[in-house]
Amino acid sequence: MKISPTLPAISAQSPDFQFFEPMIFVSEEVIDAVIDTLEAYSDEQYETQMETFSEAQPVLFAWLFSEEFELLNEDEKGYLQYLALIAWKSVVEVNGPLEAVSEQEIGEAEENNYEVLEASTAKKFRDRLDPFFEGSSQEDLLAFAEEAVLESEDDPDSLVSKEGREPIFIALKTIVDVLTKGDEE
């Protein structure tokens, strides 16, 4: 007769119990609706949304203003903050309020994303992003990030410089990862 050790009873009410509900897919339609709403806002309404974002995700918001992005010019920094707001509002729109993310979660996700990018042997930047889509449960959010940095890659007057594409994409991918952390496949 086999005797198995007694395991402590853990219920959904127990402080040791962690239940991660899968994140609901954020569709292109939701992202477009968030963009349309933000574009219709006055400057004051937009600032209110940024304040709400900073209160809900203080560490993530502070990270967007960190030395991490000193390579970006001022327009790119502002664009990244706008894109981050869109990503956050889109995830919250379909999944409700989210737990605030930690500096450690951001660091681990960012490091992992840079490893994936550096492991790619593709020549074109667009092709280097393909591995991020493999197995992703949030393809539309990643497509949003990809389009944001490659929108006018051949335009010399593009908002995102060739040098800014990588850190902006990795930042957006990191944001998607940490905001949808209960959604790993």
Backbone as JSON Lines, residues from 0, in Angstrom:
{"i":0,"aa":"M","n":[0.84,-1.17,0.0],"ca":[0.0,0.0,0.0],"c":[0.89,1.24,0.0]}
{"i":1,"aa":"K","n":[0.58,2.16,-0.92],"ca":[1.31,3.42,-1.03],"c":[0.66,4.47,-0.15]}
{"i":2,"aa":"I","n":[1.48,5.17,0.57],"ca":[0.96,6.26,1.4],"c":[1.46,7.57,0.79]}
{"i":3,"aa":"S","n":[0.53,8.43,0.49],"ca":[0.94,9.71,-0.07],"c":[0.89,10.78,1.02]}
{"i":4,"aa":"P","n":[1.79,11.74,0.91],"ca":[1.8,12.78,1.94],"c":[0.51,13.59,1.89]}
{"i":5,"aa":"T","n":[0.13,14.11,3.02],"ca":[-1.06,14.92,3.1],"c":[-0.7,16.33,2.63]}
{"i":6,"aa":"L","n":[-1.46,16.8,1.68],"ca":[-1.26,18.15,1.18],"c":[-2.19,19.11,1.9]}
{"i":7,"aa":"P","n":[-1.72,20.3,2.21],"ca":[-2.61,21.25,2.88],"c":[-3.75,21.62,1.94]}
{"i":8,"aa":"A","n":[-4.9,21.79,2.5],"ca":[-6.06,22.19,1.69],"c":[-5.91,23.65,1.32]}
{"i":9,"aa":"I","n":[-6.0,23.91,0.03],"ca":[-5.93,25.29,-0.45],"c":[-7.23,25.56,-1.2]}
{"i":10,"aa":"S","n":[-7.94,26.54,-0.76],"ca":[-9.19,26.89,-1.43],"c":[-9.02,28.24,-2.12]}
{"i":11,"aa":"A","n":[-10.01,28.6,-2.91],"ca":[-9.97,29.89,-3.61],"c":[-9.94,31.05,-2.62]}
{"i":12,"aa":"Q","n":[-10.37,30.81,-1.38],"ca":[-10.35,31.87,-0.38],"c":[-9.0,31.94,0.35]}
{"i":13,"aa":"S","n":[-8.16,30.92,0.18],"ca":[-6.88,30.87,0.87],"c":[-5.93,31.92,0.3]}
{"i":14,"aa":"P","n":[-5.11,32.55,1.16],"ca":[-4.15,33.54,0.66],"c":[-3.06,32.89,-0.21]}
{"i":15,"aa":"D","n":[-2.9,31.56,-0.12],"ca":[-1.89,30.88,-0.93],"c":[-2.39,30.53,-2.32]}
{"i":16,"aa":"F","n":[-3.67,30.71,-2.54],"ca":[-4.27,30.33,-3.81],"c":[-4.17,31.5,-4.78]}
{"i":17,"aa":"Q","n":[-3.61,31.21,-5.95],"ca":[-3.57,32.23,-7.0],"c":[-4.25,31.66,-8.23]}
{"i":18,"aa":"F","n":[-5.27,32.34,-8.65],"ca":[-6.01,31.9,-9.82],"c":[-5.85,32.95,-10.9]}
{"i":19,"aa":"F","n":[-5.29,32.55,-12.01],"ca":[-5.12,33.48,-13.12],"c":[-6.16,33.15,-14.17]}
{"i":20,"aa":"E","n":[-7.08,34.06,-14.35],"ca":[-8.04,33.86,-15.41],"c":[-7.34,34.21,-16.71]}
{"i":21,"aa":"P","n":[-7.61,33.43,-17.75],"ca":[-6.97,33.76,-19.02],"c":[-7.45,35.14,-19.51]}
{"i":22,"aa":"M","n":[-6.53,35.86,-20.09],"ca":[-6.87,37.17,-20.63],"c":[-7.73,36.99,-21.87]}
{"i":23,"aa":"I","n":[-8.68,37.87,-22.01],"ca":[-9.52,37.86,-23.2],"c":[-8.71,38.48,-24.34]}
{"i":24,"aa":"F","n":[-8.85,37.92,-25.52],"ca":[-8.16,38.4,-26.71],"c":[-8.54,39.86,-26.98]}
{"i":25,"aa":"V","n":[-7.55,40.69,-27.2],"ca":[-7.78,42.09,-27.54],"c":[-7.74,42.2,-29.06]}
{"i":26,"aa":"S","n":[-8.89,42.45,-29.63],"ca":[-9.01,42.47,-31.1],"c":[-8.61,43.82,-31.69]}
{"i":27,"aa":"E","n":[-8.36,43.78,-32.97],"ca":[-8.04,44.99,-33.74],"c":[-9.16,46.01,-33.61]}
{"i":28,"aa":"E","n":[-10.41,45.54,-33.56],"ca":[-11.56,46.44,-33.44],"c":[-11.52,47.21,-32.12]}
{"i":29,"aa":"V","n":[-11.14,46.52,-31.05],"ca":[-11.03,47.18,-29.74],"c":[-9.92,48.22,-29.78]}
{"i":30,"aa":"I","n":[-8.78,47.84,-30.33],"ca":[-7.64,48.77,-30.41],"c":[-8.03,50.0,-31.24]}
{"i":31,"aa":"D","n":[-8.67,49.77,-32.38],"ca":[-9.09,50.9,-33.24],"c":[-10.09,51.8,-32.52]}
{"i":32,"aa":"A","n":[-11.01,51.2,-31.75],"ca":[-12.0,51.99,-31.0],"c":[-11.3,52.84,-29.93]}
{"i":33,"aa":"V","n":[-10.3,52.28,-29.26],"ca":[-9.55,53.04,-28.26],"c":[-8.82,54.21,-28.93]}
{"i":34,"aa":"I","n":[-8.22,53.96,-30.08],"ca":[-7.52,55.02,-30.82],"c":[-8.5,56.11,-31.2]}
{"i":35,"aa":"D","n":[-9.66,55.73,-31.75],"ca":[-10.68,56.72,-32.15],"c":[-11.13,57.56,-30.96]}
{"i":36,"aa":"T","n":[-11.32,56.91,-29.82],"ca":[-11.74,57.63,-28.62],"c":[-10.67,58.63,-28.19]}
{"i":37,"aa":"L","n":[-9.42,58.17,-28.15],"ca":[-8.33,59.06,-27.73],"c":[-8.15,60.23,-28.69]}
{"i":38,"aa":"E","n":[-8.31,59.97,-29.98],"ca":[-8.15,61.04,-30.97],"c":[-9.24,62.1,-30.85]}
{"i":39,"aa":"A","n":[-10.41,61.7,-30.32],"ca":[-11.52,62.64,-30.17],"c":[-11.39,63.46,-28.88]}
{"i":40,"aa":"Y","n":[-10.49,63.07,-27.99],"ca":[-10.33,63.76,-26.72],"c":[-9.66,65.12,-26.87]}
{"i":41,"aa":"S","n":[-10.04,66.02,-25.99],"ca":[-9.32,67.29,-25.88],"c":[-7.99,67.0,-25.19]}
{"i":42,"aa":"D","n":[-7.1,67.97,-25.19],"ca":[-5.82,67.8,-24.5],"c":[-6.04,67.49,-23.02]}
{"i":43,"aa":"E","n":[-7.02,68.16,-22.41],"ca":[-7.31,67.94,-21.0],"c":[-7.81,66.52,-20.75]}
{"i":44,"aa":"Q","n":[-8.69,66.03,-21.6],"ca":[-9.2,64.67,-21.45],"c":[-8.08,63.65,-21.65]}
{"i":45,"aa":"Y","n":[-7.19,63.93,-22.6],"ca":[-6.06,63.03,-22.85],"c":[-5.16,62.98,-21.62]}
{"i":46,"aa":"E","n":[-4.87,64.14,-21.04],"ca":[-4.04,64.2,-19.84],"c":[-4.68,63.42,-18.69]}
{"i":47,"aa":"T","n":[-5.99,63.5,-18.58],"ca":[-6.71,62.75,-17.55],"c":[-6.51,61.25,-17.77]}
{"i":48,"aa":"Q","n":[-6.55,60.81,-19.01],"ca":[-6.33,59.39,-19.31],"c":[-4.91,58.97,-18.95]}
{"i":49,"aa":"M","n":[-3.94,59.83,-19.23],"ca":[-2.55,59.52,-18.87],"c":[-2.39,59.45,-17.35]}
{"i":50,"aa":"E","n":[-3.08,60.33,-16.64],"ca":[-3.03,60.29,-15.17],"c":[-3.65,58.99,-14.65]}
{"i":51,"aa":"T","n":[-4.76,58.59,-15.24],"ca":[-5.42,57.34,-14.84],"c":[-4.48,56.16,-15.08]}
{"i":52,"aa":"F","n":[-3.8,56.17,-16.22],"ca":[-2.82,55.13,-16.56],"c":[-1.71,55.12,-15.51]}
{"i":53,"aa":"S","n":[-1.18,56.29,-15.17],"ca":[-0.07,56.38,-14.21],"c":[-0.49,55.9,-12.82]}
{"i":54,"aa":"E","n":[-1.74,56.13,-12.44],"ca":[-2.22,55.69,-11.14],"c":[-2.46,54.18,-11.12]}
{"i":55,"aa":"A","n":[-2.94,53.64,-12.24],"ca":[-3.24,52.21,-12.3],"c":[-1.98,51.37,-12.45]}
{"i":56,"aa":"Q","n":[-0.99,51.9,-13.16],"ca":[0.24,51.16,-13.43],"c":[1.45,52.07,-13.15]}
{"i":57,"aa":"P","n":[1.68,52.44,-11.9],"ca":[2.73,53.42,-11.6],"c":[4.14,52.99,-12.01]}
{"i":58,"aa":"V","n":[4.49,51.75,-11.81],"ca":[5.84,51.29,-12.16],"c":[6.0,51.25,-13.67]}
{"i":59,"aa":"L","n":[5.02,50.75,-14.36],"ca":[5.06,50.69,-15.82],"c":[5.13,52.09,-16.41]}
{"i":60,"aa":"F","n":[4.33,52.99,-15.87],"ca":[4.31,54.37,-16.35],"c":[5.67,55.04,-16.11]}
{"i":61,"aa":"A","n":[6.23,54.85,-14.92],"ca":[7.55,55.44,-14.61],"c":[8.62,54.88,-15.54]}
{"i":62,"aa":"W","n":[8.54,53.59,-15.86],"ca":[9.5,52.95,-16.76],"c":[9.51,53.64,-18.12]}
{"i":63,"aa":"L","n":[8.34,54.08,-18.59],"ca":[8.26,54.76,-19.89],"c":[9.03,56.08,-19.9]}
{"i":64,"aa":"F","n":[9.28,56.63,-18.73],"ca":[9.98,57.91,-18.62],"c":[11.42,57.72,-18.13]}
{"i":65,"aa":"S","n":[11.88,56.48,-18.1],"ca":[13.19,56.17,-17.53],"c":[14.32,56.38,-18.54]}
{"i":66,"aa":"E","n":[15.55,56.25,-18.01],"ca":[16.75,56.35,-18.85],"c":[16.79,55.28,-19.93]}
{"i":67,"aa":"E","n":[16.0,54.25,-19.72],"ca":[15.92,53.14,-20.67],"c":[15.68,53.64,-22.1]}
{"i":68,"aa":"F","n":[15.01,54.77,-22.21],"ca":[14.59,55.27,-23.52],"c":[15.3,56.56,-23.92]}
{"i":69,"aa":"E","n":[16.48,56.8,-23.35],"ca":[17.19,58.04,-23.66],"c":[17.67,58.1,-25.11]}
{"i":70,"aa":"L","n":[17.78,56.94,-25.76],"ca":[18.16,56.88,-27.18],"c":[17.09,57.52,-28.07]}
{"i":71,"aa":"L","n":[15.85,57.5,-27.61],"ca":[14.74,58.03,-28.41],"c":[14.74,59.55,-28.38]}
{"i":72,"aa":"N","n":[14.3,60.15,-29.48],"ca":[14.14,61.6,-29.47],"c":[12.82,61.94,-28.77]}
{"i":73,"aa":"E","n":[12.58,63.21,-28.53],"ca":[11.39,63.62,-27.75],"c":[10.08,63.18,-28.42]}
{"i":74,"aa":"D","n":[10.01,63.29,-29.75],"ca":[8.8,62.86,-30.46],"c":[8.57,61.36,-30.3]}
{"i":75,"aa":"E","n":[9.64,60.58,-30.37],"ca":[9.52,59.13,-30.21],"c":[9.1,58.76,-28.78]}
{"i":76,"aa":"K","n":[9.63,59.48,-27.8],"ca":[9.24,59.23,-26.41],"c":[7.75,59.49,-26.22]}
{"i":77,"aa":"G","n":[7.29,60.6,-26.75],"ca":[5.87,60.93,-26.65],"c":[5.0,59.92,-27.38]}
{"i":78,"aa":"Y","n":[5.48,59.47,-28.53],"ca":[4.76,58.47,-29.32],"c":[4.69,57.15,-28.56]}
{"i":79,"aa":"L","n":[5.79,56.74,-27.94],"ca":[5.81,55.51,-27.15],"c":[4.81,55.6,-26.0]}
{"i":80,"aa":"Q","n":[4.77,56.74,-25.33],"ca":[3.83,56.91,-24.22],"c":[2.38,56.83,-24.71]}
{"i":81,"aa":"Y","n":[2.11,57.41,-25.87],"ca":[0.78,57.34,-26.48],"c":[0.43,55.9,-26.85]}
{"i":82,"aa":"L","n":[1.37,55.18,-27.46],"ca":[1.14,53.79,-27.83],"c":[0.92,52.92,-26.6]}
{"i":83,"aa":"A","n":[1.68,53.19,-25.54],"ca":[1.52,52.44,-24.29],"c":[0.13,52.67,-23.7]}
{"i":84,"aa":"L","n":[-0.35,53.91,-23.77],"ca":[-1.69,54.22,-23.28],"c":[-2.74,53.44,-24.08]}
{"i":85,"aa":"I","n":[-2.57,53.38,-25.39],"ca":[-3.5,52.63,-26.24],"c":[-3.49,51.15,-25.85]}
{"i":86,"aa":"A","n":[-2.31,50.58,-25.69],"ca":[-2.2,49.16,-25.34],"c":[-2.86,48.9,-23.98]}
{"i":87,"aa":"W","n":[-2.56,49.72,-22.98],"ca":[-3.13,49.55,-21.65],"c":[-4.65,49.68,-21.69]}
{"i":88,"aa":"K","n":[-5.15,50.75,-22.32],"ca":[-6.6,50.96,-22.37],"c":[-7.29,49.81,-23.12]}
{"i":89,"aa":"S","n":[-6.67,49.28,-24.14],"ca":[-7.26,48.18,-24.91],"c":[-7.37,46.92,-24.06]}
{"i":90,"aa":"V","n":[-6.3,46.6,-23.32],"ca":[-6.32,45.41,-22.46],"c":[-7.37,45.58,-21.36]}
{"i":91,"aa":"V","n":[-7.42,46.76,-20.75],"ca":[-8.38,47.02,-19.68],"c":[-9.81,47.0,-20.22]}
{"i":92,"aa":"E","n":[-9.99,47.49,-21.42],"ca":[-11.33,47.53,-22.04],"c":[-11.97,46.15,-22.08]}
{"i":93,"aa":"V","n":[-11.2,45.13,-22.41],"ca":[-11.77,43.79,-22.53],"c":[-11.59,42.93,-21.29]}
{"i":94,"aa":"N","n":[-10.62,43.25,-20.44],"ca":[-10.33,42.4,-19.28],"c":[-10.63,43.05,-17.94]}
{"i":95,"aa":"G","n":[-11.0,44.31,-17.93],"ca":[-11.27,45.0,-16.67],"c":[-9.97,45.45,-16.01]}
{"i":96,"aa":"P","n":[-10.08,46.02,-14.81],"ca":[-8.89,46.53,-14.12],"c":[-7.84,45.42,-13.92]}
{"i":97,"aa":"L","n":[-6.58,45.83,-14.02],"ca":[-5.47,44.89,-13.9],"c":[-4.66,45.17,-12.66]}
{"i":98,"aa":"E","n":[-4.02,44.13,-12.17],"ca":[-3.1,44.28,-11.06],"c":[-1.89,45.09,-11.54]}
{"i":99,"aa":"A","n":[-1.37,45.96,-10.7],"ca":[-0.2,46.76,-11.07],"c":[1.0,45.83,-11.26]}
{"i":100,"aa":"V","n":[1.79,46.1,-12.28],"ca":[2.95,45.26,-12.57],"c":[4.17,45.77,-11.8]}
{"i":101,"aa":"S","n":[5.13,44.87,-11.61],"ca":[6.32,45.22,-10.83],"c":[7.51,45.5,-11.75]}
{"i":102,"aa":"E","n":[8.51,46.11,-11.17],"ca":[9.75,46.39,-11.9],"c":[10.4,45.08,-12.34]}
{"i":103,"aa":"Q","n":[10.33,44.08,-11.5],"ca":[10.91,42.77,-11.83],"c":[10.2,42.14,-13.03]}
{"i":104,"aa":"E","n":[8.88,42.22,-13.06],"ca":[8.13,41.67,-14.19],"c":[8.51,42.37,-15.49]}
{"i":105,"aa":"I","n":[8.63,43.68,-15.43],"ca":[9.02,44.45,-16.62],"c":[10.42,44.04,-17.06]}
{"i":106,"aa":"G","n":[11.36,43.98,-16.11],"ca":[12.74,43.62,-16.43],"c":[12.86,42.25,-17.06]}
{"i":107,"aa":"E","n":[12.17,41.27,-16.49],"ca":[12.23,39.9,-17.03],"c":[11.62,39.82,-18.43]}
{"i":108,"aa":"A","n":[10.47,40.47,-18.61],"ca":[9.82,40.44,-19.93],"c":[10.68,41.14,-20.97]}
{"i":109,"aa":"E","n":[11.22,42.29,-20.6],"ca":[12.06,43.05,-21.54],"c":[13.31,42.25,-21.93]}
{"i":110,"aa":"E","n":[13.94,41.65,-20.95],"ca":[15.14,40.85,-21.21],"c":[14.81,39.69,-22.15]}
{"i":111,"aa":"N","n":[13.73,39.01,-21.88],"ca":[13.3,37.9,-22.73],"c":[13.03,38.38,-24.16]}
{"i":112,"aa":"N","n":[12.4,39.53,-24.3],"ca":[12.08,40.05,-25.63],"c":[13.34,40.44,-26.41]}
{"i":113,"aa":"Y","n":[14.31,41.02,-25.73],"ca":[15.57,41.35,-26.41],"c":[16.3,40.07,-26.83]}
{"i":114,"aa":"E","n":[16.22,39.02,-26.0],"ca":[16.85,37.74,-26.37],"c":[16.21,37.16,-27.63]}
{"i":115,"aa":"V","n":[14.9,37.23,-27.72],"ca":[14.19,36.73,-28.92],"c":[14.61,37.54,-30.14]}
{"i":116,"aa":"L","n":[14.66,38.85,-30.0],"ca":[15.03,39.71,-31.13],"c":[16.46,39.45,-31.57]}
{"i":117,"aa":"E","n":[17.37,39.33,-30.62],"ca":[18.79,39.12,-30.94],"c":[19.05,37.73,-31.51]}
{"i":118,"aa":"A","n":[18.19,36.76,-31.19],"ca":[18.35,35.41,-31.72],"c":[17.92,35.31,-33.18]}
{"i":119,"aa":"S","n":[17.16,36.28,-33.64],"ca":[16.68,36.26,-35.02],"c":[17.83,36.55,-35.98]}
{"i":120,"aa":"T","n":[17.89,35.77,-37.04],"ca":[18.95,35.96,-38.04],"c":[18.44,36.69,-39.28]}
{"i":121,"aa":"A","n":[17.19,37.08,-39.28],"ca":[16.61,37.77,-40.44],"c":[17.32,39.11,-40.67]}
{"i":122,"aa":"K","n":[17.37,39.5,-41.91],"ca":[18.05,40.76,-42.27],"c":[17.13,41.97,-42.07]}
{"i":123,"aa":"K","n":[15.87,41.86,-42.53],"ca":[14.94,42.98,-42.42],"c":[14.31,43.01,-41.04]}
{"i":124,"aa":"F","n":[14.12,44.23,-40.51],"ca":[13.55,44.39,-39.18],"c":[12.18,43.72,-39.09]}
{"i":125,"aa":"R","n":[11.35,43.91,-40.09],"ca":[10.0,43.32,-40.09],"c":[10.09,41.8,-39.92]}
{"i":126,"aa":"D","n":[11.04,41.16,-40.6],"ca":[11.2,39.71,-40.52],"c":[11.75,39.28,-39.15]}
{"i":127,"aa":"R","n":[12.52,40.16,-38.52],"ca":[13.06,39.85,-37.18],"c":[11.95,39.8,-36.13]}
{"i":128,"aa":"L","n":[10.79,40.35,-36.45],"ca":[9.68,40.37,-35.5],"c":[8.82,39.11,-35.58]}
{"i":129,"aa":"D","n":[8.98,38.32,-36.63],"ca":[8.16,37.11,-36.81],"c":[8.15,36.18,-35.6]}
{"i":130,"aa":"P","n":[9.28,35.91,-34.96],"ca":[9.26,34.99,-33.8],"c":[8.33,35.44,-32.67]}
{"i":131,"aa":"F","n":[8.08,36.73,-32.57],"ca":[7.21,37.22,-31.5],"c":[5.75,36.8,-31.71]}
{"i":132,"aa":"F","n":[5.39,36.56,-32.96],"ca":[4.01,36.2,-33.27],"c":[3.74,34.71,-33.09]}
{"i":133,"aa":"E","n":[4.79,33.91,-33.11],"ca":[4.63,32.46,-32.98],"c":[4.16,32.12,-31.57]}
{"i":134,"aa":"G","n":[2.99,31.55,-31.46],"ca":[2.45,31.15,-30.17],"c":[1.87,32.29,-29.35]}
{"i":135,"aa":"S","n":[1.78,33.48,-29.93],"ca":[1.22,34.61,-29.19],"c":[-0.3,34.49,-29.09]}
{"i":136,"aa":"S","n":[-0.82,34.81,-27.92],"ca":[-2.26,34.82,-27.74],"c":[-2.84,36.22,-27.95]}
{"i":137,"aa":"Q","n":[-1.97,37.18,-28.21],"ca":[-2.42,38.57,-28.4],"c":[-1.84,39.12,-29.71]}
{"i":138,"aa":"E","n":[-2.12,38.4,-30.8],"ca":[-1.57,38.79,-32.1],"c":[-1.95,40.19,-32.54]}
{"i":139,"aa":"D","n":[-3.17,40.61,-32.28],"ca":[-3.59,41.94,-32.74],"c":[-2.84,43.05,-32.0]}
{"i":140,"aa":"L","n":[-2.56,42.84,-30.72],"ca":[-1.76,43.84,-30.0],"c":[-0.33,43.88,-30.54]}
{"i":141,"aa":"L","n":[0.21,42.72,-30.89],"ca":[1.57,42.7,-31.46],"c":[1.57,43.33,-32.86]}
{"i":142,"aa":"A","n":[0.52,43.06,-33.63],"ca":[0.43,43.67,-34.96],"c":[0.33,45.2,-34.83]}
{"i":143,"aa":"F","n":[-0.39,45.66,-33.82],"ca":[-0.47,47.1,-33.53],"c":[0.92,47.66,-33.25]}
{"i":144,"aa":"A","n":[1.71,46.96,-32.44],"ca":[3.07,47.4,-32.11],"c":[3.94,47.4,-33.36]}
{"i":145,"aa":"E","n":[3.82,46.35,-34.16],"ca":[4.61,46.24,-35.39],"c":[4.27,47.37,-36.35]}
{"i":146,"aa":"E","n":[2.99,47.6,-36.57],"ca":[2.56,48.67,-37.47],"c":[3.01,50.04,-36.97]}
{"i":147,"aa":"A","n":[3.0,50.22,-35.66],"ca":[3.38,51.51,-35.08],"c":[4.83,51.87,-35.38]}
{"i":148,"aa":"V","n":[5.71,50.87,-35.41],"ca":[7.12,51.17,-35.65],"c":[7.51,51.05,-37.12]}
{"i":149,"aa":"L","n":[6.7,50.39,-37.92],"ca":[7.05,50.19,-39.32],"c":[6.13,50.94,-40.27]}
{"i":150,"aa":"E","n":[5.22,51.73,-39.73],"ca":[4.2,52.39,-40.53],"c":[4.77,53.06,-41.77]}
{"i":151,"aa":"S","n":[5.82,53.79,-41.62],"ca":[6.42,54.48,-42.78],"c":[7.93,54.3,-42.75]}
{"i":152,"aa":"E","n":[8.35,53.03,-42.79],"ca":[9.77,52.74,-42.65],"c":[10.62,53.31,-43.79]}
{"i":153,"aa":"D","n":[10.0,53.57,-44.94],"ca":[10.75,54.13,-46.06],"c":[10.67,55.65,-46.11]}
{"i":154,"aa":"D","n":[9.89,56.24,-45.24],"ca":[9.7,57.69,-45.21],"c":[10.77,58.32,-44.32]}
{"i":155,"aa":"P","n":[11.63,59.17,-44.88],"ca":[12.68,59.8,-44.06],"c":[12.11,60.72,-42.99]}
{"i":156,"aa":"D","n":[10.87,61.18,-43.14],"ca":[10.24,62.05,-42.17],"c":[9.35,61.28,-41.19]}
{"i":157,"aa":"S","n":[9.54,59.97,-41.13],"ca":[8.74,59.1,-40.27],"c":[8.91,59.5,-38.81]}
{"i":158,"aa":"L","n":[7.86,59.32,-38.02],"ca":[7.9,59.65,-36.6],"c":[8.9,58.77,-35.85]}
{"i":159,"aa":"V","n":[9.03,57.5,-36.27],"ca":[9.95,56.58,-35.63],"c":[11.19,56.41,-36.51]}
{"i":160,"aa":"S","n":[12.35,56.75,-35.96],"ca":[13.6,56.6,-36.69],"c":[13.98,55.13,-36.78]}
{"i":161,"aa":"K","n":[14.91,54.84,-37.66],"ca":[15.41,53.47,-37.79],"c":[15.98,52.99,-36.45]}
{"i":162,"aa":"E","n":[16.65,53.89,-35.73],"ca":[17.24,53.55,-34.43],"c":[16.17,53.38,-33.35]}
{"i":163,"aa":"G","n":[15.04,54.03,-33.51],"ca":[13.99,53.97,-32.5],"c":[13.06,52.78,-32.63]}
{"i":164,"aa":"R","n":[13.06,52.12,-33.79],"ca":[12.12,51.02,-34.01],"c":[12.28,49.89,-33.0]}
{"i":165,"aa":"E","n":[13.51,49.47,-32.78],"ca":[13.76,48.34,-31.88],"c":[13.33,48.62,-30.44]}
{"i":166,"aa":"P","n":[13.8,49.71,-29.82],"ca":[13.39,49.93,-28.43],"c":[11.88,50.19,-28.28]}
{"i":167,"aa":"I","n":[11.26,50.82,-29.26],"ca":[9.82,51.07,-29.16],"c":[9.05,49.77,-29.3]}
{"i":168,"aa":"F","n":[9.42,48.92,-30.27],"ca":[8.73,47.64,-30.41],"c":[8.91,46.79,-29.16]}
{"i":169,"aa":"I","n":[10.15,46.68,-28.68],"ca":[10.42,45.86,-27.49],"c":[9.65,46.4,-26.29]}
{"i":170,"aa":"A","n":[9.57,47.71,-26.15],"ca":[8.8,48.3,-25.04],"c":[7.33,47.91,-25.15]}
{"i":171,"aa":"L","n":[6.76,48.03,-26.34],"ca":[5.35,47.69,-26.51],"c":[5.11,46.2,-26.3]}
{"i":172,"aa":"K","n":[6.01,45.36,-26.78],"ca":[5.88,43.91,-26.57],"c":[5.99,43.6,-25.08]}
{"i":173,"aa":"T","n":[6.89,44.27,-24.39],"ca":[7.05,44.09,-22.95],"c":[5.77,44.5,-22.22]}
{"i":174,"aa":"I","n":[5.18,45.61,-22.63],"ca":[3.93,46.08,-22.02],"c":[2.82,45.04,-22.23]}
{"i":175,"aa":"V","n":[2.7,44.53,-23.45],"ca":[1.69,43.49,-23.72],"c":[1.95,42.28,-22.83]}
{"i":176,"aa":"D","n":[3.2,41.88,-22.71],"ca":[3.54,40.7,-21.9],"c":[3.16,40.89,-20.43]}
{"i":177,"aa":"V","n":[3.52,42.02,-19.86],"ca":[3.27,42.2,-18.42],"c":[1.79,42.46,-18.12]}
{"i":178,"aa":"L","n":[1.09,43.09,-19.05],"ca":[-0.33,43.34,-18.82],"c":[-1.19,42.1,-19.04]}
{"i":179,"aa":"T","n":[-0.67,41.17,-19.81],"ca":[-1.42,39.94,-20.09],"c":[-0.7,38.73,-19.51]}
{"i":180,"aa":"K","n":[0.0,38.94,-18.4],"ca":[0.87,37.91,-17.81],"c":[0.14,36.63,-17.42]}
{"i":181,"aa":"G","n":[-1.14,36.67,-17.2],"ca":[-1.88,35.47,-16.86],"c":[-2.29,34.69,-18.1]}
{"i":182,"aa":"D","n":[-1.74,35.13,-19.25],"ca":[-2.22,34.62,-20.54],"c":[-1.18,33.81,-21.28]}
{"i":183,"aa":"E","n":[-0.15,33.32,-20.58],"ca":[0.88,32.54,-21.27],"c":[0.29,31.25,-21.79]}
{"i":184,"aa":"E","n":[0.73,30.9,-22.97],"ca":[0.26,29.64,-23.57],"c":[1.26,28.55,-23.34]}
